[in-house]
Amino acid sequence: MSHRYQHNPAMDDLENLLNKANHDLTLVHNKLHKEFQTIYPDNANPLKLVTRIKKIQEDLASTKVQCRELLSAKQDLIDKASTVLIGNRSLVQRMQASSGIPTSTDSDDPAYTNLKQIIDEWTLQFRSQTGGEKHDFDSEDINQLLFSAVVKGN
């Protein structure tokens, strides 16, 4: 027994109705598009503005990710610079002491003083975001808190 498609007049009416609706919607779209182009300058077209807003929202999400990565890299740099420079300073002071050379103090070393100031400012900014409490956070937690502060501040 073969099943063949049987033609139904009701289907023709439905198809014609859908085609007419599609045609009408296309006409309305074209008419609105023409009106927007004549009424609004090119950059103020509401349709284009909505498209731009959606694009900006997408870009914002990726920018946030990039900011987090940047803050994480900044924290890593500060941590490594602090470890290496303070370690080297301590080593130089021990070498000076063993050689009989007077060791330099913090006031004699402006680079060390500047480094300490930067680290203290960074730490103060972090603590201001955590309510001044000391916590054991990893660098990603610190960066998330700082990122939130930067985004809220701007």
C-alpha positions as CSV (number, residue, x, y, z in Angstrom):
1,M,0.0,0.0,0.0
2,S,1.5,3.2,-1.1
3,H,1.1,6.4,0.9
4,R,1.0,9.4,-1.4
5,Y,0.6,13.0,-0.4
6,Q,-3.0,13.9,-0.8
7,H,-3.6,17.5,-1.8
8,N,-5.8,19.3,0.7
9,P,-7.3,22.7,-0.1
10,A,-7.0,23.8,3.5
11,M,-3.2,23.4,3.2
12,D,-3.2,25.7,0.2
13,D,-5.2,28.3,2.2
14,L,-2.7,28.1,5.1
15,E,0.3,28.3,2.8
16,N,-1.2,31.4,1.1
17,L,-1.9,33.0,4.4
18,L,1.7,32.4,5.6
19,N,3.1,33.7,2.4
20,K,0.9,36.8,2.6
21,A,2.0,37.4,6.3
22,N,5.7,37.0,5.3
23,H,5.2,39.5,2.4
24,D,3.4,41.9,4.7
25,L,6.2,41.7,7.4
26,T,8.8,42.3,4.7
27,L,7.0,45.4,3.5
28,V,6.7,46.7,7.1
29,H,10.4,46.0,7.7
30,N,11.4,47.8,4.5
31,K,9.1,50.8,5.3
32,L,10.5,51.1,8.8
33,H,14.0,50.9,7.6
34,K,13.4,53.7,5.0
35,E,11.7,55.8,7.6
36,F,14.5,55.4,10.1
37,Q,17.1,56.3,7.5
38,T,15.2,59.5,6.6
39,I,14.3,60.5,10.2
40,Y,17.5,59.6,12.0
41,P,21.0,60.4,11.1
42,D,23.0,57.3,10.3
43,N,24.5,56.8,13.8
44,A,21.3,57.4,15.6
45,N,19.2,54.8,13.8
46,P,17.5,52.9,16.7
47,L,18.0,49.6,14.9
48,K,21.7,50.2,14.5
49,L,21.9,51.4,18.1
50,V,20.4,48.2,19.4
51,T,22.9,46.2,17.3
52,R,25.8,48.3,18.6
53,I,24.6,47.9,22.3
54,K,24.5,44.1,21.8
55,K,28.0,44.2,20.4
56,I,29.2,46.3,23.3
57,Q,27.7,44.0,25.8
58,E,29.5,41.0,24.2
59,D,32.8,43.0,24.1
60,L,32.3,44.0,27.8
61,A,32.3,40.3,28.9
62,S,35.6,39.6,27.1
63,T,37.1,42.9,28.4
64,K,36.3,41.8,32.0
65,V,38.1,38.5,31.4
66,Q,41.1,40.4,30.0
67,C,41.1,42.8,33.0
68,R,41.1,39.8,35.4
69,E,44.0,38.3,33.5
70,L,45.8,41.7,33.6
71,L,45.3,42.1,37.3
72,S,46.4,38.5,37.9
73,A,49.6,39.2,35.9
74,K,50.1,42.4,37.9
75,Q,49.7,40.6,41.2
76,D,52.2,37.9,39.9
77,L,54.6,40.6,38.9
78,I,54.4,42.3,42.3
79,D,54.8,39.0,44.1
80,K,57.8,38.0,42.0
81,A,59.4,41.4,42.1
82,S,59.0,41.6,45.8
83,T,60.4,38.1,46.4
84,V,63.4,38.6,44.1
85,L,64.3,42.2,45.0
86,I,63.8,41.8,48.7
87,G,65.8,38.6,48.6
88,N,68.6,40.2,46.6
89,R,68.7,43.2,49.0
90,S,69.0,40.9,51.9
91,L,71.8,38.9,50.2
92,V,73.6,42.2,49.4
93,Q,73.3,43.3,53.0
94,R,74.7,39.9,54.2
95,M,77.6,40.2,51.7
96,Q,78.2,43.8,52.9
97,A,78.3,42.7,56.5
98,S,80.6,39.8,55.8
99,S,82.9,42.1,53.9
100,G,83.0,44.6,56.6
101,I,81.2,47.2,54.5
102,P,78.5,49.2,56.3
103,T,75.1,47.9,55.3
104,S,72.7,50.3,53.7
105,T,69.5,51.3,55.5
106,D,66.0,51.7,54.1
107,S,66.5,55.5,53.9
108,D,69.8,55.0,51.9
109,D,67.9,52.9,49.3
110,P,65.2,54.9,47.4
111,A,64.5,52.0,45.0
112,Y,63.7,49.7,48.0
113,T,61.6,52.5,49.6
114,N,59.6,52.9,46.4
115,L,59.0,49.2,46.1
116,K,57.8,49.0,49.7
117,Q,55.5,51.9,49.1
118,I,54.0,50.3,46.0
119,I,53.5,47.0,47.8
120,D,52.0,48.8,50.8
121,E,49.6,50.7,48.6
122,W,48.5,47.6,46.7
123,T,48.0,45.8,50.0
124,L,46.1,48.7,51.5
125,Q,43.8,48.8,48.4
126,F,43.2,45.0,48.9
127,R,42.5,45.3,52.6
128,S,40.1,48.2,52.0
129,Q,38.0,45.8,49.8
130,T,38.0,43.1,52.5
131,G,37.1,45.3,55.4
132,G,40.7,45.6,56.7
133,E,40.9,42.0,57.8
134,K,43.8,39.8,57.0
135,H,42.9,36.7,55.0
136,D,44.7,33.9,53.3
137,F,43.7,34.6,49.7
138,D,45.3,33.3,46.6
139,S,46.2,35.8,43.9
140,E,43.0,35.1,41.9
141,D,40.9,36.1,45.0
142,I,42.9,39.2,45.4
143,N,42.6,40.1,41.8
144,Q,38.9,39.5,41.8
145,L,38.4,41.8,44.7
146,L,40.7,44.5,43.1
147,F,38.9,44.1,39.8
148,S,35.6,44.6,41.5
149,A,36.9,47.7,43.2
150,V,38.3,49.1,39.9
151,V,35.1,48.4,38.0
152,K,32.9,50.0,40.8
153,G,35.3,53.0,41.0
154,N,35.0,53.7,37.3
